[in-house]
Structure formats: structure tokens, C-alpha cells
């Protein structure tokens, strides 16, 4: 271990800290405990602590901050990024036992995506939470078998298990996968150079030009190529964590996208190839075979609404097999068919009951420059998280206030909307022309906002509810919380519900047509004013259709409600209208 640390120290000075050599050498001595004087600030220094731990790297305000190397009296070592005295960012932790972790850290803990290579030959690739395997991951045993699925606080939760005979190891190179490599020295070879500057070493490289401008890689290198374990961070926010072969993703890995889509499984030449699980941000999931990035071969697609397509896939499309409606597919098949081991009822769940997943969607609209958004209470009720989607960006929202009786909610996100809607001073009139904007059926049809046109059919709602009005403009699941607008672009109501087809058929024996409802603007205005929202003055002049369309696009927002699977099931058993959020 001592030899290894000496190598690390030598290589650390030559390469890893070369970018900070521009910093001056720290003078005097660092502040002692309880001393607020920042003796060491924006400089490079070496300090040995009283317990034998040692740190060499960047300092700021007398704290370890930037890139550095910590060696501990336990025999462990950490090489990577620090923030305010804690391991924070990307780094490598070398254990005295021979284990090695490469990946993300947060506040001194292993948190995020990473690779844990154990000295016994086992390896875990996936998500971590407070030092534990937690979330999506792949555990590969030294005998070639693996567990692919989700983990909960270090324990495998659900998914599929495979023996070494059940999948192809081609495209995977075990050489140097688990070994601890010295830090790379110098710089990687430039394009066109045949000299292998970096070989059998651990290094970090950021591309500053060309097609890969802004991309970053941290991990193992061989013959000047990414090879072994590593993390590739794309400039656009994508991340690949896993194994590399001759410069490309090859073996097992995890790829995440800014949209929150996620893939876990085999790769070959940077493409999904072999066995894998794809988690879609809308809650769908595919488990099966892939070729060149497409679903291809035997596989099962689980829809969020409970439907299942199982069988043969080709070029991304289902071509033959069995289709199951909600409730018809036995989730026990996941373990019976693929694991051949006994599992508890909890382990046979297709979805981790504690995992927060997208549960439903609705619509909202902007009413202030500070990011306040109006929607229905039933859109956000019970949600563990609410996200706002606007022009490709996703924002976390907080619930400011709700009005359960009138089914209104005020939420707020940290963004500046390009358009905010004015609220009409007057309630809509009978037979007045109106426009309803929203996201019917969520993103299943398309991610664009949709608009329907109609008139005010009645000045009261169900049971003579004079807080509501009846409209004949179409409403579908996902329209809930959308604005009802007049020809001047003012909000005259909030889309709230449509008649329940089953109930009307049972009571009256007819299919209801064009019978939908909205909350009147006077109710909305009182709600906003009581919460201190400064309302935009309504327009007194009619706007063109093109201008109204632009306002609708800029000011109408797609909302996602995220819940745990356990809460979803609970709401269903309590007969709360959940899946049909209008």
C-alpha cells in the first residue's frame, strides 16, 4: 500500500495538480481548529493532521477546496474534487482493502452515479445514496452472473438475475477492470499522434474543441484511449457511467439523460446492445434485448397504466407475442422466468414501492413574473414532487397554497416565464367564445400545447355550482388546470373536469357530449389576491389569433406529479380520482 501511495503522490504532482500550479504556494501554516483567520486562501499547500491524515492540494478560506489528494491513516486514499473541506464532485476513493470507487461524491459521502470495483472481482455500476447501492444499478459477480434492476439501501430490490450463460460477454474486456492504476502523467495524445501518452493509468480529460467540446471523462486509460471503468459527462447533461473498451462504451453501463430517462445494461461500441432495462421518464419500462440502440429480440414493455407487451421486438417496435391489459399480467413472471430463485412478495413488485416515479400530469399557466403558476388542486394533491416543463427545461415546484373546495392550487417554480396571463375582471357570459389550452393525454401524443375552441354553455356547474361554468370545448385527461381564455387573451376560467362517462351512462343511459366545466375567473381572482399575487391588468382589446397562440405557447405549462408506487396504490384503493387527472 505504501508503494502505491508513493506512486500516487508522484503522479499527483506531475499531472493532476498541474492546473493549480498557477496558485501560489501556501505560506505560514493553516488555521487551527476554532481559528477563523483564513491563513491559507487560493493557494496550493500540503498539511499533515495530528491523526496522521495528509492533504495535498488546493485551499480556499483555510479549507480544502478544489482538486486534491487525501491519504488517511487507515490506508485509504482519495483523489478528486473537494468543496469546503468535504469530498464533493467527481473523484476516486482507494480503499486499503483493494476496493476502488470512481464516481460522484456529495458532502463527504458517495452520492450519485459511480462504479464500485471490489478486490474479490465483483463490481457494482449504478446509483448510490449515502455510501449505499440505492436506485438503479447492475451488480456483476466475479463468476459472471449478475443482478440487473433496482437497489434499496444496499440490498437488491427487484429486476432480473442472470447466470453467466444467459448473456454474451463479447464487447467486454476484464483486463485492468478491477486493478488500482497509477495516475496518468502528462497529457493525452492529440488526434493523429500514435504515441500512447496515457496507458494503464487513471486520468481526467476535458475536451475543449471539436465535436466533443465541453465533454469530460474521468476514469481508466489504455493506449491513449478510454478503457476500463469510467464516467463520461456530456456537455448537454447526459452521463454514461460504466465500462469502456478501446475508447467507446463497451460492457456494462448506465446512461442518463436530462429528460430523466435512464438505461442500464450492456453496451457495444457506444450503443445499447445485449441485455438491458430502459426506464422512461413517464413511468414506462422495457426489459429485454437490444441491438444497435434499438429494442430488438425478446423483451417486455411495461406501461405505467398497467398494460404489458411481451414478446419479439425488431428495430424498436413490437412485432409478435402477447399483449396484456391492466391487471392481466402476473408480475411474478419477472422472477419465475428469469431468476429461478424464491423471492418475497415485496421483492416481486415490478416497481420499487419507495421509488418516486411520474404518476400523472396536468396543465398550469403563469400568473406572475416571479414564477407563480395556477393549476387544479387535484393535479398536485398527494404529489411528493411537482415539476414544471417549459421549452425543454424542467423546474422543481413548491406548492404555495391550495383551495380544496374550489379545486385551485398556486405553485411556484424558480424561473422567469416569457408570458404571464391577465385575469378577466368579469366572468364569462353565456354563449361567449372561449379557448382552452393544455396538454391532453400528457406527452403521449406530443409535447406541444393543444388548444380547443368552444362557447360557454351554462353559467353554473354540476348541482347548480355557481363557482363553475359549463363549456363545450373538449377536455381530456391532462387538460386539468389549463387556462380558459377569451378573445382578448384574458383568463376567464380554469379547466377543471368533465362528466364521468360511466356515471352518466348509469344514471341517464346516454353518452355525454361536449359537457365540460371550468372555474370562473372571479373565484380565481379572489384566490390569487388573498395570496398576495399582483394580477396583471386585463386587456380591453381583441388580439390576433397568431398573437394569442404565441401567448398560449409561452404561458401554458406542462406539469408532472411524482409519487411513490406505494402511495399510488393507496390512492387507488381509496378511490381518489388519480389516473384520470383532467
ABEGO torsion letter per residue (X at the ends): XAAAAAAAAAAAAAAAAAAAAABBBBBEBBBBBGBABBABBGBBBBBBBAAGBBBBEBBBGGBBBEBBBBBBAAGBBBBEBBBGGBBBEBBBBBBAAGBBBBEBBBGGBBBEBBBBBBAAGBBBBEBBBGGBBBEBBBBBBAAGBBBBEBBBGGBBABEBBBBAAABBABGBBABGAABBBBBBBEBBBBBGBABBABBGBBBBBBBABEAABGBBBBEBBBGGBBBEBBBBBBAAGBBBBEBBBGGBBBEBBBBBBAAGBBBBEBBBGGBBBEBBBBBBAAGBBBBEBBBGGBBBEBBBBBBAAGBBBBEBBBGGBBABEBBBBBGABBAAAAAAAAAGBBBBAAAABABBAABBBBABBBBBBBABAAGBBBBBAAAABGBABBBBBBGGBBBBBBBABBBAAAGBBBBBBBBBBABBBBBBABBBBBGBBBBBBEBBGEAAABABBBBBBBBBABABBBGGBAABBBBABBBBBGABGBBBBBAAGBBABBBABBBBAAAAAAAAGBBBBGBBBBBBAAAAAAAAAAAGBBBBBBBABBBBAAAAAAAAAAABBBBBBBBBAAAAAAAAAAGBBAABBX
